[in-house]
Amino acid sequence: MTINEILDNYDPVPVAGCWLWMRTCVGNGYGRVRFQGRLQLVHRVIWQHFNGEIPEGLCVLHRCDTPSCINPAHLFLGSHADNMNDMVTKERSSRGENSGMAKLTEDEVLKIRSIREDGWAQEAIAKEFRVGCSTIRHILNGETWVHLSTK
């Protein structure tokens, strides 16, 4: 597919300003195309067409948070960490009980914080809640479950 063919295969969304890719998308919604002999993500092809090469280690991110959008005005470069921070800031990440990795509920985390203030040792708390000491340490040090108010 040529760049002109790519630019002929989007549907503009007037209010949002997105250019929605109307052809093949991968499971996470990003457009995909065979371009210059290999499969590529369309938003990356568009970025390169309008802005030049993507520096090593950088990602092409979406201001609009619409994976199928290929509007170059909605795209910007950032590191993987920038992408993750953007996801968290815009509340697109699973956190707390909604995370597939959660071993505790929000109520349990608040109780853990409370009983630590009552003088419980981290080891005793870990045993009570059937989790590792490192899980308790991360909660108490504010490294995890940071979205919960510490009151």
N, CA, C and O atoms as a GROMACS GRO file, in nm:
protein
  604
    1MET      N    1   0.085  -0.117   0.000
    1MET     CA    2   0.000   0.000   0.000
    1MET      C    3   0.090   0.124   0.000
    1MET      O    4   0.193   0.126   0.068
    2THR      N    5   0.052   0.224  -0.074
    2THR     CA    6   0.128   0.349  -0.079
    2THR      C    7   0.076   0.445   0.028
    2THR      O    8  -0.030   0.424   0.086
    3ILE      N    9   0.152   0.550   0.052
    3ILE     CA   10   0.108   0.651   0.149
    3ILE      C   11  -0.022   0.716   0.103
    3ILE      O   12  -0.107   0.748   0.186
    4ASN      N   13  -0.040   0.737  -0.028
    4ASN     CA   14  -0.165   0.796  -0.078
    4ASN      C   15  -0.283   0.704  -0.053
    4ASN      O   16  -0.392   0.749  -0.019
    5GLU      N   17  -0.262   0.573  -0.071
    5GLU     CA   18  -0.370   0.478  -0.043
    5GLU      C   19  -0.404   0.477   0.106
    5GLU      O   20  -0.520   0.467   0.145
    6ILE      N   21  -0.302   0.487   0.188
    6ILE     CA   22  -0.326   0.494   0.333
    6ILE      C   23  -0.410   0.617   0.364
    6ILE      O   24  -0.507   0.610   0.440
    7LEU      N   25  -0.372   0.731   0.307
    7LEU     CA   26  -0.443   0.855   0.334
    7LEU      C   27  -0.584   0.858   0.274
    7LEU      O   28  -0.662   0.947   0.305
    8ASP      N   29  -0.615   0.762   0.190
    8ASP     CA   30  -0.751   0.750   0.134
    8ASP      C   31  -0.840   0.656   0.216
    8ASP      O   32  -0.956   0.636   0.181
    9ASN      N   33  -0.787   0.600   0.323
    9ASN     CA   34  -0.861   0.498   0.398
    9ASN      C   35  -0.886   0.535   0.544
    9ASN      O   36  -0.867   0.452   0.633
   10TYR      N   37  -0.927   0.657   0.566
   10TYR     CA   38  -0.968   0.696   0.700
   10TYR      C   39  -1.100   0.770   0.692
   10TYR      O   40  -1.139   0.822   0.587
   11ASP      N   41  -1.169   0.773   0.805
   11ASP     CA   42  -1.298   0.841   0.814
   11ASP      C   43  -1.283   0.954   0.915
   11ASP      O   44  -1.260   0.927   1.033
   12PRO      N   45  -1.295   1.081   0.873
   12PRO     CA   46  -1.279   1.192   0.968
   12PRO      C   47  -1.397   1.202   1.065
   12PRO      O   48  -1.512   1.181   1.027
   13VAL      N   49  -1.366   1.233   1.188
   13VAL     CA   50  -1.468   1.256   1.290
   13VAL      C   51  -1.465   1.406   1.319
   13VAL      O   52  -1.374   1.454   1.386
   14PRO      N   53  -1.564   1.482   1.268
   14PRO     CA   54  -1.558   1.628   1.274
   14PRO      C   55  -1.537   1.688   1.412
   14PRO      O   56  -1.450   1.773   1.429
   15VAL      N   57  -1.612   1.647   1.511
   15VAL     CA   58  -1.602   1.712   1.642
   15VAL      C   59  -1.470   1.679   1.710
   15VAL      O   60  -1.401   1.768   1.760
   16ALA      N   61  -1.434   1.552   1.713
   16ALA     CA   62  -1.312   1.510   1.781
   16ALA      C   63  -1.187   1.540   1.699
   16ALA      O   64  -1.078   1.557   1.754
   17GLY      N   65  -1.202   1.546   1.568
   17GLY     CA   66  -1.088   1.570   1.482
   17GLY      C   67  -1.007   1.445   1.450
   17GLY      O   68  -0.905   1.454   1.382
   18CYS      N   69  -1.051   1.330   1.497
   18CYS     CA   70  -0.979   1.205   1.468
   18CYS      C   71  -0.996   1.167   1.322
   18CYS      O   72  -1.097   1.199   1.259
   19TRP      N   73  -0.896   1.098   1.270
   19TRP     CA   74  -0.904   1.034   1.140
   19TRP      C   75  -0.902   0.885   1.168
   19TRP      O   76  -0.796   0.828   1.193
   20LEU      N   77  -1.017   0.820   1.164
   20LEU     CA   78  -1.026   0.679   1.202
   20LEU      C   79  -0.989   0.588   1.085
   20LEU      O   80  -1.049   0.596   0.978
   21TRP      N   81  -0.890   0.503   1.107
   21TRP     CA   82  -0.844   0.407   1.007
   21TRP      C   83  -0.957   0.309   0.980
   21TRP      O   84  -1.015   0.253   1.073
   22MET      N   85  -0.988   0.288   0.852
   22MET     CA   86  -1.104   0.208   0.814
   22MET      C   87  -1.068   0.070   0.761
   22MET      O   88  -1.156  -0.001   0.712
   23ARG      N   89  -0.944   0.031   0.769
   23ARG     CA   90  -0.904  -0.100   0.718
   23ARG      C   91  -0.865  -0.189   0.836
   23ARG      O   92  -0.919  -0.175   0.945
   24THR      N   93  -0.773  -0.280   0.815
   24THR     CA   94  -0.735  -0.380   0.915
   24THR      C   95  -0.682  -0.317   1.043
   24THR      O   96  -0.597  -0.227   1.041
   25CYS      N   97  -0.736  -0.366   1.155
   25CYS     CA   98  -0.686  -0.327   1.287
   25CYS      C   99  -0.646  -0.453   1.364
   25CYS      O  100  -0.705  -0.559   1.345
   26VAL      N  101  -0.546  -0.439   1.448
   26VAL     CA  102  -0.507  -0.550   1.535
   26VAL      C  103  -0.601  -0.552   1.655
   26VAL      O  104  -0.682  -0.462   1.671
   27GLY      N  105  -0.589  -0.654   1.739
   27GLY     CA  106  -0.682  -0.675   1.850
   27GLY      C  107  -0.699  -0.558   1.945
   27GLY      O  108  -0.805  -0.542   2.005
   28ASN      N  109  -0.596  -0.474   1.959
   28ASN     CA  110  -0.606  -0.360   2.051
   28ASN      C  111  -0.656  -0.233   1.982
   28ASN      O  112  -0.656  -0.126   2.042
   29GLY      N  113  -0.700  -0.246   1.855
   29GLY     CA  114  -0.761  -0.133   1.786
   29GLY      C  115  -0.670  -0.050   1.698
   29GLY      O  116  -0.717   0.039   1.628
   30TYR      N  117  -0.540  -0.077   1.700
   30TYR     CA  118  -0.446  -0.002   1.618
   30TYR      C  119  -0.452  -0.049   1.474
   30TYR      O  120  -0.457  -0.170   1.448
   31GLY      N  121  -0.452   0.046   1.381
   31GLY     CA  122  -0.452   0.011   1.240
   31GLY      C  123  -0.322  -0.053   1.199
   31GLY      O  124  -0.215  -0.018   1.249
   32ARG      N  125  -0.332  -0.148   1.106
   32ARG     CA  126  -0.212  -0.217   1.057
   32ARG      C  127  -0.218  -0.223   0.905
   32ARG      O  128  -0.325  -0.240   0.846
   33VAL      N  129  -0.102  -0.209   0.843
   33VAL     CA  130  -0.094  -0.207   0.697
   33VAL      C  131   0.040  -0.264   0.652
   33VAL      O  132   0.140  -0.254   0.722
   34ARG      N  133   0.039  -0.326   0.534
   34ARG     CA  134   0.166  -0.366   0.473
   34ARG      C  135   0.216  -0.243   0.398
   34ARG      O  136   0.154  -0.196   0.302
   35PHE      N  137   0.329  -0.192   0.443
   35PHE     CA  138   0.387  -0.070   0.385
   35PHE      C  139   0.537  -0.092   0.369
   35PHE      O  140   0.604  -0.134   0.463
   36GLN      N  141   0.587  -0.063   0.254
   36GLN     CA  142   0.729  -0.082   0.222
   36GLN      C  143   0.775  -0.225   0.252
   36GLN      O  144   0.884  -0.248   0.304
   37GLY      N  145   0.686  -0.320   0.218
   37GLY     CA  146   0.722  -0.461   0.227
   37GLY      C  147   0.709  -0.527   0.362
   37GLY      O  148   0.746  -0.644   0.376
   38ARG      N  149   0.656  -0.456   0.462
   38ARG     CA  150   0.638  -0.519   0.593
   38ARG      C  151   0.515  -0.466   0.663
   38ARG      O  152   0.469  -0.355   0.635
   39LEU      N  153   0.462  -0.547   0.756
   39LEU     CA  154   0.345  -0.503   0.833
   39LEU      C  155   0.388  -0.397   0.932
   39LEU      O  156   0.487  -0.413   1.004
   40GLN      N  157   0.312  -0.288   0.936
   40GLN     CA  158   0.345  -0.178   1.026
   40GLN      C  159   0.216  -0.122   1.085
   40GLN      O  160   0.108  -0.139   1.028
   41LEU      N  161   0.228  -0.056   1.198
   41LEU     CA  162   0.114   0.014   1.256
   41LEU      C  163   0.096   0.145   1.180
   41LEU      O  164   0.191   0.219   1.157
   42VAL      N  165  -0.028   0.172   1.141
   42VAL     CA  166  -0.056   0.286   1.053
   42VAL      C  167  -0.018   0.419   1.118
   42VAL      O  168   0.034   0.507   1.050
   43HIS      N  169  -0.045   0.436   1.246
   43HIS     CA  170  -0.013   0.564   1.308
   43HIS      C  171   0.137   0.591   1.306
   43HIS      O  172   0.179   0.706   1.301
   44ARG      N  173   0.218   0.486   1.310
   44ARG     CA  174   0.363   0.504   1.301
   44ARG      C  175   0.404   0.542   1.158
   44ARG      O  176   0.492   0.626   1.138
   45VAL      N  177   0.340   0.481   1.060
   45VAL     CA  178   0.366   0.517   0.919
   45VAL      C  179   0.331   0.664   0.896
   45VAL      O  180   0.407   0.738   0.834
   46ILE      N  181   0.215   0.704   0.946
   46ILE     CA  182   0.170   0.844   0.930
   46ILE      C  183   0.268   0.939   0.999
   46ILE      O  184   0.304   1.041   0.941
   47TRP      N  185   0.310   0.906   1.120
   47TRP     CA  186   0.405   0.991   1.190
   47TRP      C  187   0.530   1.013   1.104
   47TRP      O  188   0.575   1.126   1.086
   48GLN      N  189   0.583   0.903   1.053
   48GLN     CA  190   0.706   0.912   0.974
   48GLN      C  191   0.684   0.991   0.845
   48GLN      O  192   0.771   1.067   0.804
   49HIS      N  193   0.569   0.975   0.784
   49HIS     CA  194   0.540   1.050   0.660
   49HIS      C  195   0.539   1.201   0.686
   49HIS      O  196   0.595   1.278   0.608
   50PHE      N  197   0.477   1.241   0.794
   50PHE     CA  198   0.463   1.385   0.821
   50PHE      C  199   0.579   1.444   0.902
   50PHE      O  200   0.604   1.564   0.893
   51ASN      N  201   0.650   1.362   0.980
   51ASN     CA  202   0.749   1.416   1.074
   51ASN      C  203   0.888   1.358   1.063
   51ASN      O  204   0.981   1.411   1.125
   52GLY      N  205   0.906   1.253   0.987
   52GLY     CA  206   1.038   1.191   0.978
   52GLY      C  207   1.050   1.067   1.066
   52GLY      O  208   0.953   1.020   1.125
   53GLU      N  209   1.170   1.016   1.073
   53GLU     CA  210   1.196   0.891   1.144
   53GLU      C  211   1.160   0.900   1.293
   53GLU      O  212   1.164   1.007   1.354
   54ILE      N  213   1.126   0.787   1.347
   54ILE     CA  214   1.098   0.776   1.491
   54ILE      C  215   1.229   0.735   1.558
   54ILE      O  216   1.282   0.628   1.529
   55PRO      N  217   1.282   0.818   1.647
   55PRO     CA  218   1.409   0.784   1.712
   55PRO      C  219   1.400   0.653   1.789
   55PRO      O  220   1.295   0.617   1.843
   56GLU      N  221   1.510   0.583   1.793
   56GLU     CA  222   1.520   0.456   1.865
   56GLU      C  223   1.468   0.470   2.009
   56GLU      O  224   1.504   0.564   2.080
   57GLY      N  225   1.384   0.378   2.049
   57GLY     CA  226   1.334   0.375   2.186
   57GLY      C  227   1.212   0.461   2.212
   57GLY      O  228   1.160   0.462   2.323
   58LEU      N  229   1.164   0.532   2.109
   58LEU     CA  230   1.046   0.615   2.130
   58LEU      C  231   0.923   0.551   2.067
   58LEU      O  232   0.932   0.473   1.972
   59CYS      N  233   0.808   0.584   2.123
   59CYS     CA  234   0.679   0.536   2.076
   59CYS      C  235   0.603   0.653   2.015
   59CYS      O  236   0.632   0.769   2.043
   60VAL      N  237   0.506   0.621   1.930
   60VAL     CA  238   0.415   0.723   1.878
   60VAL      C  239   0.287   0.712   1.960
   60VAL      O  240   0.218   0.611   1.956
   61LEU      N  241   0.257   0.817   2.035
   61LEU     CA  242   0.144   0.819   2.128
   61LEU      C  243   0.027   0.899   2.068
   61LEU      O  244   0.045   0.977   1.975
   62HIS      N  245  -0.091   0.877   2.123
   62HIS     CA  246  -0.213   0.946   2.078
   62HIS      C  247  -0.260   1.045   2.184
   62HIS      O  248  -0.285   1.007   2.298
   63ARG      N  249  -0.273   1.171   2.147
   63ARG     CA  250  -0.333   1.270   2.238
   63ARG      C  251  -0.481   1.238   2.261
   63ARG      O  252  -0.534   1.262   2.370
   64CYS      N  253  -0.546   1.184   2.158
   64CYS     CA  254  -0.690   1.161   2.162
   64CYS      C  255  -0.727   1.027   2.226
   64CYS      O  256  -0.845   1.002   2.252
   65ASP      N  257  -0.629   0.942   2.254
   65ASP     CA  258  -0.653   0.810   2.314
   65ASP      C  259  -0.741   0.720   2.228
   65ASP      O  260  -0.810   0.633   2.280
   66THR      N  261  -0.739   0.741   2.098
   66THR     CA  262  -0.815   0.658   2.005
   66THR      C  263  -0.715   0.579   1.921
   66THR      O  264  -0.653   0.636   1.831
   67PRO      N  265  -0.698   0.450   1.949
   67PRO     CA  266  -0.594   0.372   1.882
   67PRO      C  267  -0.603   0.374   1.729
   67PRO      O  268  -0.500   0.371   1.662
   68SER      N  269  -0.723   0.380   1.673
   68SER     CA  270  -0.736   0.377   1.527
   68SER      C  271  -0.719   0.515   1.463
   68SER      O  272  -0.727   0.526   1.340
   69CYS      N  273  -0.696   0.618   1.542
   69CYS     CA  274  -0.678   0.753   1.487
   69CYS      C  275  -0.540   0.765   1.422
   69CYS      O  276  -0.439   0.724   1.478
   70ILE      N  277  -0.540   0.823   1.301
   70ILE     CA  278  -0.413   0.846   1.230
   70ILE      C  279  -0.392   0.995   1.198
   70ILE      O  280  -0.308   1.028   1.115
   71ASN      N  281  -0.467   1.083   1.263
   71ASN     CA  282  -0.449   1.226   1.242
   71ASN      C  283  -0.312   1.266   1.297
   71ASN      O  284  -0.287   1.252   1.417
   72PRO      N  285  -0.223   1.316   1.212
   72PRO     CA  286  -0.088   1.350   1.260
   72PRO      C  287  -0.090   1.456   1.370
   72PRO      O  288   0.002   1.460   1.452
   73ALA      N  289  -0.192   1.540   1.374
   73ALA     CA  290  -0.201   1.641   1.481
   73ALA      C  291  -0.233   1.577   1.617
   73ALA      O  292  -0.214   1.641   1.720
   74HIS      N  293  -0.280   1.454   1.617
   74HIS     CA  294  -0.313   1.384   1.741
   74HIS      C  295  -0.199   1.295   1.789
   74HIS      O  296  -0.210   1.231   1.894
   75LEU      N  297  -0.090   1.290   1.714
   75LEU     CA  298   0.021   1.200   1.745
   75LEU      C  299   0.138   1.278   1.802
   75LEU      O  300   0.164   1.393   1.763
   76PHE      N  301   0.210   1.214   1.894
   76PHE     CA  302   0.332   1.275   1.948
   76PHE      C  303   0.427   1.164   1.992
   76PHE      O  304   0.385   1.050   2.014
   77LEU      N  305   0.553   1.197   2.004
   77LEU     CA  306   0.653   1.099   2.044
   77LEU      C  307   0.672   1.100   2.195
   77LEU      O  308   0.660   1.203   2.260
   78GLY      N  309   0.700   0.982   2.248
   78GLY     CA  310   0.730   0.969   2.390
   78GLY      C  311   0.793   0.834   2.417
   78GLY      O  312   0.786   0.743   2.334
   79SER      N  313   0.852   0.822   2.533
   79SER     CA  314   0.913   0.694   2.574
   79SER      C  315   0.804   0.599   2.620
   79SER      O  316   0.688   0.637   2.633
   80HIS      N  317   0.841   0.476   2.643
   80HIS     CA  318   0.746   0.379   2.698
   80HIS      C  319   0.694   0.429   2.833
   80HIS      O  320   0.576   0.418   2.864
   81ALA      N  321   0.784   0.485   2.914
   81ALA     CA  322   0.744   0.539   3.044
   81ALA      C  323   0.645   0.654   3.026
   81ALA      O  324   0.548   0.665   3.102
   82ASP      N  325   0.667   0.739   2.927
   82ASP     CA  326   0.571   0.848   2.898
   82ASP      C  327   0.435   0.789   2.864
   82ASP      O  328   0.332   0.840   2.908
   83ASN      N  329   0.435   0.682   2.784
   83ASN     CA  330   0.310   0.617   2.744
   83ASN      C  331   0.237   0.561   2.867
   83ASN      O  332   0.116   0.576   2.879
   84MET      N  333   0.311   0.498   2.957
   84MET     CA  334   0.250   0.442   3.078
   84MET      C  335   0.198   0.553   3.169
   84MET      O  336   0.090   0.540   3.226
   85ASN      N  337   0.274   0.661   3.182
   85ASN     CA  338   0.230   0.774   3.265
   85ASN      C  339   0.105   0.838   3.206
   85ASN      O  340   0.015   0.877   3.280
   86ASP      N  341   0.100   0.849   3.073
   86ASP     CA  342  -0.016   0.904   3.005
   86ASP      C  343  -0.139   0.817   3.034
   86ASP      O  344  -0.248   0.868   3.059
   87MET      N  345  -0.119   0.686   3.029
   87MET     CA  346  -0.228   0.592   3.054
   87MET      C  347  -0.282   0.608   3.198
   87MET      O  348  -0.403   0.612   3.220
   88VAL      N  349  -0.191   0.618   3.293
   88VAL     CA  350  -0.232   0.632   3.434
   88VAL      C  351  -0.299   0.766   3.456
   88VAL      O  352  -0.404   0.774   3.520
   89THR      N  353  -0.239   0.874   3.404
   89THR     CA  354  -0.294   1.009   3.420
   89THR      C  355  -0.436   1.019   3.366
   89THR      O  356  -0.522   1.085   3.425
   90LYS      N  357  -0.459   0.952   3.253
   90LYS     CA  358  -0.591   0.958   3.189
   90LYS      C  359  -0.683   0.846   3.238
   90LYS      O  360  -0.790   0.823   3.181
   91GLU      N  361  -0.640   0.777   3.342
   91GLU     CA  362  -0.719   0.671   3.407
   91GLU      C  363  -0.766   0.563   3.309
   91GLU      O  364  -0.882   0.521   3.312
   92ARG      N  365  -0.673   0.520   3.222
   92ARG     CA  366  -0.703   0.409   3.132
   92ARG      C  367  -0.644   0.278   3.181
   92ARG      O  368  -0.659   0.175   3.115
   93SER      N  369  -0.579   0.281   3.294
   93SER     CA  370  -0.514   0.160   3.344
   93SER      C  371  -0.602   0.091   3.448
   93SER      O  372  -0.685   0.154   3.515
   94SER      N  373  -0.582  -0.038   3.460
   94SER     CA  374  -0.650  -0.113   3.567
   94SER      C  375  -0.569  -0.094   3.693
   94SER      O  376  -0.447  -0.109   3.692
   95ARG      N  377  -0.635  -0.061   3.799
   95ARG     CA  378  -0.564  -0.045   3.925
   95ARG      C  379  -0.651  -0.094   4.037
   95ARG      O  380  -0.772  -0.114   4.021
   96GLY      N  381  -0.589  -0.114   4.151
   96GLY     CA  382  -0.663  -0.162   4.267
   96GLY      C  383  -0.728  -0.297   4.240
   96GLY      O  384  -0.668  -0.385   4.179
   97GLU      N  385  -0.848  -0.313   4.286
   97GLU     CA  386  -0.921  -0.439   4.273
   97GLU      C  387  -0.943  -0.478   4.128
   97GLU      O  388  -0.958  -0.596   4.098
   98ASN      N  389  -0.944  -0.381   4.036
   98ASN     CA  390  -0.969  -0.410   3.895
   98ASN      C  391  -0.848  -0.467   3.824
   98ASN      O  392  -0.858  -0.513   3.710
   99SER      N  393  -0.735  -0.463   3.888
   99SER     CA  394  -0.614  -0.520   3.829
   99SER      C  395  -0.621  -0.672   3.839
   99SER      O  396  -0.662  -0.727   3.941
  100GLY      N  397  -0.580  -0.738   3.734
  100GLY     CA  398  -0.576  -0.884   3.736
  100GLY      C  399  -0.474  -0.937   3.834
  100GLY      O  400  -0.475  -1.057   3.865
  101MET      N  401  -0.386  -0.852   3.883
  101MET     CA  402  -0.281  -0.893   3.976
  101MET      C  403  -0.320  -0.872   4.122
  101MET      O  404  -0.246  -0.913   4.211
  102ALA      N  405  -0.433  -0.809   4.148
  102ALA     CA  406  -0.471  -0.773   4.285
  102ALA      C  407  -0.493  -0.897   4.370
  102ALA      O  408  -0.563  -0.990   4.331
  103LYS      N  409  -0.432  -0.896   4.488
  103LYS     CA  410  -0.451  -1.004   4.584
  103LYS      C  411  -0.537  -0.957   4.701
  103LYS      O  412  -0.582  -1.036   4.783
  104LEU      N  413  -0.560  -0.826   4.706
  104LEU     CA  414  -0.633  -0.766   4.816
  104LEU      C  415  -0.746  -0.679   4.762
  104LEU      O  416  -0.744  -0.638   4.646
  105THR      N  417  -0.842  -0.651   4.848
  105THR     CA  418  -0.948  -0.556   4.813
  105THR      C  419  -0.908  -0.419   4.867
  105THR      O  420  -0.816  -0.407   4.948
  106GLU      N  421  -0.978  -0.317   4.822
  106GLU     CA  422  -0.950  -0.183   4.874
  106GLU      C  423  -0.978  -0.175   5.023
  106GLU      O  424  -0.904  -0.110   5.097
  107ASP      N  425  -1.084  -0.242   5.069
  107ASP     CA  426  -1.115  -0.243   5.213
  107ASP      C  427  -1.002  -0.306   5.293
  107ASP      O  428  -0.967  -0.259   5.401
  108GLU      N  429  -0.945  -0.414   5.239
  108GLU     CA  430  -0.834  -0.480   5.309
  108GLU      C  431  -0.712  -0.390   5.315
  108GLU      O  432  -0.643  -0.386   5.417
  109VAL      N  433  -0.684  -0.318   5.209
  109VAL     CA  434  -0.569  -0.227   5.208
  109VAL      C  435  -0.588  -0.117   5.312
  109VAL      O  436  -0.495  -0.083   5.385
  110LEU      N  437  -0.708  -0.062   5.320
  110LEU     CA  438  -0.735   0.041   5.421
  110LEU      C  439  -0.722  -0.016   5.561
  110LEU      O  440  -0.674   0.051   5.652
  111LYS      N  441  -0.766  -0.139   5.579
  111LYS     CA  442  -0.753  -0.205   5.711
  111LYS      C  443  -0.605  -0.228   5.744
  111LYS      O  444  -0.564  -0.210   5.858
  112ILE      N  445  -0.526  -0.268   5.645
  112ILE     CA  446  -0.383  -0.288   5.665
  112ILE      C  447  -0.318  -0.159   5.714
  112ILE      O  448  -0.239  -0.161   5.807
  113ARG      N  449  -0.352  -0.049   5.650
  113ARG     CA  450  -0.296   0.079   5.693
  113ARG      C  451  -0.339   0.113   5.835
  113ARG      O  452  -0.261   0.167   5.914
  114SER      N  453  -0.462   0.081   5.866
  114SER     CA  454  -0.516   0.111   5.999
  114SER      C  455  -0.449   0.028   6.108
  114SER      O  456  -0.408   0.081   6.211
  115ILE      N  457  -0.436  -0.103   6.085
  115ILE     CA  458  -0.380  -0.188   6.191
  115ILE      C  459  -0.230  -0.167   6.206
  115ILE      O  460  -0.174  -0.194   6.312
  116ARG      N  461  -0.164  -0.119   6.102
  116ARG     CA  462  -0.022  -0.085   6.116
  116ARG      C  463  -0.008   0.031   6.212
  116ARG      O  464   0.084   0.035   6.293
  117GLU      N  465  -0.103   0.127   6.204
  117GLU     CA  466  -0.101   0.240   6.297
  117GLU      C  467  -0.126   0.194   6.440
  117GLU      O  468  -0.087   0.262   6.535
  118ASP      N  469  -0.192   0.078   6.456
  118ASP     CA  470  -0.217   0.022   6.588
  118ASP      C  471  -0.098  -0.055   6.642
  118ASP      O  472  -0.104  -0.113   6.750
  119GLY      N  473   0.012  -0.056   6.566
  119GLY     CA  474   0.134  -0.118   6.614
  119GLY      C  475   0.163  -0.259   6.564
  119GLY      O  476   0.259  -0.320   6.609
  120TRP      N  477   0.084  -0.311   6.475
  120TRP     CA  478   0.109  -0.444   6.421
  120TRP      C  479   0.240  -0.444   6.342
  120TRP      O  480   0.272  -0.347   6.273
  121ALA      N  481   0.315  -0.552   6.352
  121ALA     CA  482   0.437  -0.570   6.273
  121ALA      C  483   0.398  -0.609   6.130
  121ALA      O  484   0.294  -0.671   6.108
  122GLN      N  485   0.482  -0.573   6.034
  122GLN     CA  486   0.454  -0.606   5.894
  122GLN      C  487   0.438  -0.757   5.874
  122GLN      O  488   0.353  -0.801   5.796
  123GLU      N  489   0.520  -0.835   5.943
  123GLU     CA  490   0.512  -0.981   5.928
  123GLU      C  491   0.377  -1.034   5.974
  123GLU      O  492   0.319  -1.122   5.910
  124ALA      N  493   0.326  -0.980   6.084
  124ALA     CA  494   0.196  -1.023   6.137
  124ALA      C  495   0.083  -0.983   6.041
  124ALA      O  496  -0.012  -1.059   6.020
  125ILE      N  497   0.095  -0.864   5.983
  125ILE     CA  498  -0.007  -0.819   5.888
  125ILE      C  499  -0.005  -0.909   5.765
  125ILE      O  500  -0.110  -0.950   5.716
  126ALA      N  501   0.114  -0.940   5.716
  126ALA     CA  502   0.127  -1.026   5.598
  126ALA      C  503   0.063  -1.162   5.624
  126ALA      O  504  -0.007  -1.216   5.538
  127LYS      N  505   0.088  -1.216   5.740
  127LYS     CA  506   0.030  -1.347   5.775
  127LYS      C  507  -0.122  -1.337   5.785
  127LYS      O  508  -0.192  -1.425   5.735
  128GLU      N  509  -0.172  -1.234   5.846
  128GLU     CA  510  -0.316  -1.214   5.862
  128GLU      C  511  -0.388  -1.207   5.727
  128GLU      O  512  -0.497  -1.262   5.711
  129PHE      N  513  -0.325  -1.140   5.630
  129PHE     CA  514  -0.390  -1.119   5.500
  129PHE      C  515  -0.340  -1.216   5.391
  129PHE      O  516  -0.378  -1.207   5.274
  130ARG      N  517  -0.256  -1.310   5.434
  130ARG     CA  518  -0.206  -1.415   5.344
  130ARG      C  519  -0.137  -1.359   5.220
  130ARG      O  520  -0.161  -1.404   5.108
  131VAL      N  521  -0.051  -1.260   5.242
  131VAL     CA  522   0.031  -1.205   5.134
  131VAL      C  523   0.174  -1.195   5.185
  131VAL      O  524   0.200  -1.214   5.304
  132GLY      N  525   0.266  -1.166   5.096
  132GLY     CA  526   0.406  -1.154   5.135
  132GLY      C  527   0.435  -1.024   5.208
  132GLY      O  528   0.361  -0.927   5.197
  133CYS      N  529   0.544  -1.026   5.281
  133CYS     CA  530   0.586  -0.904   5.354
  133CYS      C  531   0.614  -0.789   5.258
  133CYS      O  532   0.589  -0.673   5.291
  134SER      N  533   0.665  -0.821   5.138
  134SER     CA  534   0.694  -0.713   5.043
  134SER      C  535   0.565  -0.645   4.998
  134SER      O  536   0.565  -0.524   4.973
  135THR      N  537   0.455  -0.720   4.987
  135THR     CA  538   0.327  -0.660   4.951
  135THR      C  539   0.285  -0.559   5.057
  135THR      O  540   0.242  -0.448   5.024
  136ILE      N  541   0.299  -0.596   5.183
  136ILE     CA  542   0.264  -0.506   5.293
  136ILE      C  543   0.356  -0.385   5.294
  136ILE      O  544   0.311  -0.271   5.310
  137ARG      N  545   0.486  -0.409   5.275
  137ARG     CA  546   0.583  -0.299   5.275
  137ARG      C  547   0.550  -0.199   5.165
  137ARG      O  548   0.554  -0.078   5.188
  138HIS      N  549   0.517  -0.247   5.044
  138HIS     CA  550   0.484  -0.157   4.933
  138HIS      C  551   0.358  -0.075   4.962
  138HIS      O  552   0.352   0.043   4.928
  139ILE      N  553   0.260  -0.137   5.025
  139ILE     CA  554   0.137  -0.064   5.062
  139ILE      C  555   0.170   0.044   5.164
  139ILE      O  556   0.128   0.159   5.148
  140LEU      N  557   0.244   0.008   5.268
  140LEU     CA  558   0.272   0.102   5.377
  140LEU      C  559   0.369   0.213   5.335
  140LEU      O  560   0.366   0.323   5.392
  141ASN      N  561   0.453   0.184   5.236
  141ASN     CA  562   0.546   0.287   5.188
  141ASN      C  563   0.485   0.375   5.079
  141ASN      O  564   0.552   0.463   5.025
  142GLY      N  565   0.358   0.351   5.047
  142GLY     CA  566   0.289   0.431   4.946
  142GLY      C  567   0.334   0.403   4.805
  142GLY      O  568   0.320   0.488   4.717
  143GLU      N  569   0.389   0.283   4.780
  143GLU     CA  570   0.436   0.246   4.647
  143GLU      C  571   0.326   0.178   4.565
  143GLU      O  572   0.332   0.179   4.442
  144THR      N  573   0.228   0.120   4.631
  144THR     CA  574   0.114   0.057   4.565
  144THR      C  575  -0.014   0.106   4.631
  144THR      O  576  -0.012   0.159   4.742
  145TRP      N  577  -0.124   0.089   4.560
  145TRP     CA  578  -0.255   0.132   4.609
  145TRP      C  579  -0.254   0.282   4.640
  145TRP      O  580  -0.321   0.327   4.733
  146VAL      N  581  -0.178   0.358   4.563
  146VAL     CA  582  -0.161   0.502   4.589
  146VAL      C  583  -0.289   0.581   4.561
  146VAL      O  584  -0.304   0.694   4.607
  147HIS      N  585  -0.380   0.522   4.485
  147HIS     CA  586  -0.503   0.592   4.453
  147HIS      C  587  -0.599   0.597   4.571
  147HIS      O  588  -0.695   0.674   4.570
  148LEU      N  589  -0.573   0.516   4.675
  148LEU     CA  590  -0.660   0.517   4.792
  148LEU      C  591  -0.618   0.627   4.888
  148LEU      O  592  -0.500   0.647   4.914
  149SER      N  593  -0.714   0.696   4.940
  149SER     CA  594  -0.686   0.802   5.036
  149SER      C  595  -0.625   0.741   5.160
  149SER      O  596  -0.668   0.636   5.208
  150THR      N  597  -0.521   0.809   5.214
  150THR     CA  598  -0.458   0.761   5.336
  150THR      C  599  -0.528   0.814   5.461
  150THR      O  600  -0.500   0.770   5.573
  151LYS      N  601  -0.617   0.907   5.442
  151LYS     CA  602  -0.699   0.967   5.550
  151LYS      C  603  -0.619   0.991   5.672
  151LYS      O  604  -0.671   1.041   5.772
   0.00000   0.00000   0.00000
